[in-house]
Amino acid sequence: MIQRNIEKHISSLMNEYFSVSIFGPRQCGKTTLAKTLFPSFSYANLEDMNVRSLAKNDPAGIVQNDHGVLRIGIIDADDLDR
């Protein structure tokens, strides 16, 4: 993996806040960076329709985890509210 200057900053922010968002264009390494920095976090790809359905029907269930949760994907938040 490419070493990124922002790694220490993201790790520091995770010590201060419940969640941190990583934004960027497709295929730039966001998922790889997040999985590398937080290997104990679970990974849920919200582009997977089964995972999206779980998020829609049981939003609390998808974030319940002793180690936190890493949510990756683009999803229309309005779709989860219905």
C-alpha positions, -999 to +999 in steps of 0.1 A: +000+000+000+011+035-007+020+054+025-002+084+028+005+116+049-031+116+061-029+083+080-018+097+113-044+125+111-072+100+104-061+078+133-060+109+156-095+119+145-108+084+153-096+089+189-116+121+192-148+113+172-172+084+168-168+083+131-147+098+103-156+100+067-131+094+039-141+109+006-125+106-028-131+094-064-136+058-072-106+035-071-083+060-053-076+037-023-102+048+003-113+013+013-077+000+013-066+029+035-095+024+060-091-014+062-054-009+068-058+017+095-086-001+113-083-039+107-104-048+137-135-029+123-161-049+104-167-040+068-201-035+052-203-027+016-237-009+012-236-015-026-244-052-017-282-054-018-283-078+011-263-055+033-283-025+021-315-044+030-301-051+065-293-014+069-327-004+058-346-029+079-323-029+110-301+002+110-291-003+146-281-039+138-256-029+112-236-006+136-237-028+166-202-041+171-178-040+201-149-027+179-169-002+158-180-006+122-165+005+090-192+014+065-181+017+029-202+026-001-225+052-015-261+050-006-291+073-009-299+081+027-335+089+018-339+052+007-329+041+042-355+064+058-385+048+041 
